[in-house]
Amino acid sequence: MIFSIIAVVAAYLLGSVSFSVLFARLFKGIDIRNHGSGNAGATNTLRVLGKGPAILVLVLDIAKGVLAVWLGRWLAPDFDWTPALAGLAAVIGHNWPLYFHFKGGKGIATTIGVLATLCFVPSLIAGVFGILAIVLTRYVSLGSLLFVTLTPIVLIVYNLVGWHDYGISVLVIAIAIWALAVWRHRSNLVKLKNGTENKLGSKSGGKGNNRG
């Protein structure tokens, strides 16, 4: 049990490393949370710093999620819940980072890393639909929400038809991550409904259009 606790705490601390905040300070000497959409994630990094830093932030944020799950597997290999809980802790750390006054991003990139590591095929299927939504509409928030919504649905289908049982821990954490994502994107949902959501590539601000 102690190793499970260590894994979860370590995963939260890892998730709290906000690369978008660090790169904005390094490259421009600014707090990215005061610019663009106001969130600490890859999409706002693209808007404020450009493609190179945005790609790097995206990759590193995804890597946080992957590493968090593997921390759980390494430290507590006999407890199925630890990798899933560690993944959730990393997402929470990204959203409410200890090192940056608990003001972070929306956790989608880190979520991608977590879910891809916990349940690769279901997250891949959901991810295809999410990417298609972004390509067709240029709404990152829509694609992000579609991804987190479809992943637990695909997990349930997999379990029902007997293709693969990823375990109750993965399903519960996927649902918890979905709930977190919906909460963090609540302003985006209002903007999507009103037709005022910023599209990918837009230079305008508008709080809330952020991938992670």
N, C-alpha and C positions, 0 to 999 in steps of 0.2 A: 504493500500500500504506500509506503514512504517513497518508493521510486516512482509511483504513479503521480503522487503529489509534486515531486521534483520535476517530472516531465511536464506537467501542466503549467507550473509556475515558470519554468524555463521557456516554454512555448509562448506564454503571454509576454515575457520580457523580450523574446525574439520578435514577436509580432509588433511590439511597441517601437521598434526601430523604423522610423518613417523616412524612407529614402527620398521621397519627394521634398520633404522639409529640408533634409540635409543637403540635397543637390541644389535647391533654390538658394540656400545660404551660401553654398560653395561657389556657384556659378554667377549669381547675381547679387548676393548679399541681401536677400529679401526673405520675408516669411511668406511662403506660397499661399498660406491660409488667408492672407490679406489681399490676394490677387485672383483674377479669373473667377472661377466658381466658388472659391473660398475653401475648397476641400483639398486634402493631402492625398493625391492619387495620380495615376498615370494620365488620365484624360486632362486633368488640370495642368499637369506638367507639360503635356503637349501644347496646351494653349499658352502657357506662360514661358516655358523654356525651349520648346521646339522638339523635333522628332527624336534626336539622339538621346537626350536625357529621359524622354518619355518612354522609349523602348527599354532603356536600362532600368528605370523604375518598375516598369511592368514585369520584366524578367526577375528582378530581385524580390518584388512583392510576391510573385508566384513561388519563388524559391523558398520564401519564409514559410509558406503553407506546406510545401513538400517536406522541408526539414523538420517542421513541428510534428508532423505525423510520424516521421521516422524516429524522432526523439522518443515518442511514446512507445514505438515498437522496440527500440533498443533498450530502453530503461525498464519497461514492464512487458516483456514478451508474452507473459502468461495471463494478462488481463486485457480482454478484448476492448474494453471501454477506453483504455488509456490513449491509444492513438487518435481515436475520434475526439475525445475530450481535449487532447493537446491541440488538435487542429482547430477546434472551436476557440480555444484560448488564444491562439495566434490571430484569429479573425477579430476577436474582442480587443486584443492588444493593438491591432492596426487601427481599429475604429476609435479606441480610447487609449492612446499610448501614454504610458507612465512618464516617459521622458519629455513629452511635449504638452504638458498640462491637460492631458486627456482629450485633446482635440485632434482627431485624425481624419481618415478617409472613410470610405464606405465598405471596404473589405472585399471587393469583388475579385481583384487579382489574387489576393491571398486565399480567397475561397476557391478559386480555380485550382491552385496548388493543393489545397486540402482535399477537395473532392476528387481530383484526378488521381491522387495517391490512395485514397480510401476505396474508390469505386470507379476505376478508369473508364470502363465501357459505358456505363450509364451517364457519367459526366461528359464523355465524348459525344454521345448522342444528343444530350441537352445542349452541349456547346455548339454543335453544328447549327441547331435552330437559333441559338443566341447570336451567332456570327451572321447568319443569314438576315436576321432582323436588323442588325446594325448596318449591314451592307445595303439593304433595301431602303431603310428609313433614315440612316445616319443618326439614330438615337441610341447612344451607348447605354443609357439607363434602361431602355426597353429591352435591349439584348441581354443586359445583365440580369434583369428581373426574370426574363424568360428562362435563362440558364438555371438560376437558383430554384425556380418553380418547377421546371421539368425534371431536374435531377431526382428529387424524392419520388416523383410520379413514376419515372422509369425504374427506380429501385423497387417500388411496390409491384409494378408489372413483372419485373424479373422474378421476384419472390413468388408471386401468384402462379406464374406459368412454370416455375421450377427450373428456369434457366441457370440461375445462380443465386445463392443465398448469401448476401453480403453481411447479414447479421443485423439484429435490432439496434445495436449501438450506432452503426453507420446511418441507418434510416432516421433515428431520432436526432442525431447531430445534423443531418442534412435538412431536416425540418426546422431545427433550431436556427441554422444558418439562413434558411429561407426567411424566417420571421425577422431576424436581425436585418437582413437586406431590405425587406419591405419597409421596416421602420426607418432605416437610414435613407431610403429613397422616397419617403413620403412626400417631400416637396416636389420631387420629380414626377410623381404620379399626378399631382395637382396640375403641374405644368403640361404634362402629356395630355391630360383631359382638356385643358384650356388652349392647347396648341401653341404654347409659349416656351416649350422646352428647347434648349440650345441643341443644335446638331453638331455632330463630329466635324471639327475643322472650323467651327465658329469661333470668332475672337471675342465675342461679347461675354460679359460676366454671367450674371444670373446664378445665384447660389443654388447649388445642388446638382449640377451636371458633371458628375465625376465617376470614373470607372471604379476606383478603389481608393 
